[in-house]
Amino acid sequence: MRRITQLPNKIRIVTQELKDRESISIGVWVAAGGRYEGRHNKGVAHFLEHMAFKGSAKYSCDETKQLVEGVGGNLNAFTAEEETCYYAKVPAHHLKQTFDILADISFFPKLTPKDLEKERTVILEEIKMYHDLPQYYVGELLEELLWPDHPLGQSLAGTSKSVGEMSVAYLQDFKKIHYVPANTVISACGSMKHEELVKLVNAKLGKLTGPRASSYIPARRLQEKPGIRLYTKPTEQMHLALGYLAYETNHKDYYVLALLSIILGGNMSSRLFNEVREKHGLAYSVSSGIKSLNDTGVFMVSAGIDNTKIVDALGLILKVLAKLAAGGVTKDEFKRAQEYYLGQSLLGLEDTMNQMLWMGGGVVSNDQVKSLSDVIKKIKAVTPADIKRVAREILNPQRLNVSIIGPMSEEQQKRLRAIARC
């Protein structure tokens, strides 16, 4: 049974009790991510997440890890565009201690200058690592095209300049503004009782105060012309990412776009996989996906392509997308996509960690959790005509953005720009 409680100070607690599990997954969520930053402090949300594990008011750096891992659990965190989450999965009878650790490192980190200097080096190396991974960096280049001169178009980890100038004061200021009760959600799933967790949260965080954080800068939803970014680098394989501005999380056609993505590149039965890899042998990997935020979104295609075949591959991918937009989908592939989405949802929610992430992410961003029955209803309400309609809207050549990393010749670059009409 799923339950939600809001404390007097606005902290929300959402739980799903699963009595037949031996574990519990728990997360402390804060509505504070990369899009709440400016150029002067880019990467501060991610930096603060790192610093939380250096020690808190109650737990040292070693104790933080040992008290969770020492009972067979795992502990981690992530920073996204709109939220940060500190989470753990442990045997259920260690709930009290694990929550206390997560809450302490989240809200009461030490943030010392000495630790900051050490972690600065770690993060600078992390940024270098991402830049050395073309399959990752090509996505960053795509986001720069999608949201130019906007926090969403800048790296979550920050830049060497912004991280190099990061200070304890920057971290404290960001934490003071965003780590407030109204921005906080505690999510848990497994063998536990809702009332027990509410009591623990109230005792640990019930006296926290602070106003709700300021709103973020709205992101663009439309663009006037296609964009392209070609990054020449001596790699063994070309890495390509296509992106079309799409729908926000609560858009009425969100599930239509989700099914469209499955049909185009969601699995080995998809059109892109069959055409680009199986029939023409142009790529080892090719797939599509969607990312939705509170006010914008993107439909993406990514591929790893033979260096000599990048021009043919881009042309074929765009041809596959255009064919679907013009001709729609078959009954068989539409039915398979529906069943695939529903089956993946059911399988994913069997795990306590996936349940915790589903609930916490829903409440921290939308103050609600979508029920599986509601998702099933919406997926089954989609029609093949909806798929064609959304494909024609989203896969508009004017919305196209292309980023490519690899050892491109001038002739290849010229032909790629011509295909993308840039």
Secondary structure, DSSP 8 states (H G I E B T S, - for coil): -EEEEE-TTS-EEEEEE-TT-SEEEEEEEES--GGG--GGGTTHHHHHHHHHTTBBSS-BHHHHHHHHHTTT-EEEEEE-SS-EEEEEEEEGGGHHHHHHHHHHHHHSB---HHHHHHHHHHHHHHHHHHHH-HHHHHHHHHHHHHSTTSGGGS-TT--HHHHHT--HHHHHHHHHHHSSGGGEEEEEEES--HHHHHHHHHHHHTT----------------SS-EEEEEE---SSEEEEEEEE---TT-TTHHHHHHHHHHHHTSTTSHHIIIIIIIT--EEEEEEEEEE-SS-EEEEEEEEE-GGGHHHHHHHHHHHHHHHHHH---HHHHHHHHHHHHHHHHHHTTSHHHHHHHHHHHHHHHSS---HHHHHHHHHH--HHHHHHHHHHHT-GGGEEEEEEE---HHHHHHHHHHHT-
